[in-house]
Amino acid sequence: MEGFAGRNENPETVLPSNRKERKTFLQRRRRYEQTIHPLRSELLQMVKEAEREAEEIKRRALEEADSIRSSARLNVGGSSGPSNVTPGQDVERARCVRGRNVVDEASEILKFA
């Protein structure tokens, strides 16, 4: 690139030697520092908060799923199988599945955050 001191230097940090290019460069840097940088910082803060919330949701969902699983184990007696399942146990199993789904959703949120 013309106007930059060296080939290996970052063109974002090296001032161009040409006066017009230098002026444009400084204007762009100033605009970045005044508008984009604060927005970027705010966005990063929002992402961190969303990650914390997702972790909390995931933790609570795991705790709920564990408690549901343990109570479902206590409710199931004898050999396991459809013949031994009561309507109450079906509800407990549905809650387990719902808890796992919440955990999966929280994991998906964390992937994109």
N, C-alpha and C positions, 0 to 999 in steps of 0.2 A: 504494500500500500504506500502510495506516495505521501510524503509529509510526516511520516512517523520515523522516529530515531533509529530503531533497529528492527530486524525481522522477528526476533524472538520476544520482543517486549509486547506487553498487552496494549493494544491500541486504545483501550478504554482509559488507561492511566497516563499515557504519554501525550503531551501536548504537541499538536502539529506545528511544524516550522512555518508554514504559510500563515500569514496574518488573518486572512479571511477564514481559513479552515479553523484556526485557533479560536476565533470569535464564535463561530458556529458550535464548535466543540464545547466551549465554556457555557454558551447559552443552553445547550442540551443538558449539560451536567447540572446547571442551576435549576432547570425545569424538572429534572429527575429528583433533585434533592428537595424541591419545594412541593412536588405533587406526588410522584410515583413512590418515592421512598416512604413517606408517612403511610400511604395506603397499603403498601407492601407490609410494613410493620404491623399495622392494624389487622390485616388479613392473616398474618402468621400468628398473632395473638388469638384470633378467633379459631384458627385451626387447632391450636394447643388446647383451648377450652373445649372444643368439640371432642378432641381425643380423650381428655380427662373424663368428660361426660360419658363417652362410649365405653371407656374402661370401667367406670362405675356401674353402668347398665350391665355390662358383661359380667362383672363380679357379682352383682345382685342376682342376675339370671342363673349363674352357676350355683350360687347358694340355694336359690329356690329349687332348681332342678335336683340338687343333691338331697335337699330335705324331702322333696316329693318322691324321689327314688327310694330313700330309706323308709319312708312311710308306706310306700307301695310294697316294699319287700316285707315289711311287718304284716301287712294285710294279706299277703299271699301265703297260704299255708299248704303244706304237702307238696306234691309234685306240680311242676308248672305245666300249664297247658290251657287251652280254651275252655275245657270242661270245668276247671276250677275257678274261672274268672267270674266275679260278681259284678253287678252294675257299678258299685262303688269303686271297684278296682279298675274298671274301664275308664272312669273319670280320672283316677289317679294317673293312669298311663297316658291319657290325653294331656294332662297337665305336664307330665314329663316331656312329651313331644313338643308342647308349646314352649316350655323352658329351653329346650335345645334349639328351637327355631329362633328364640330371642337371642341366644348366644351366637347363633350363626349370623343373624342380622348385625349384631354388634361387631362381630369379626369382619363382616363386609364393610361396615362403616369405617373401621380402623384401617382397612386396606387403602381406601380412597382418601383418608384424611391426611 
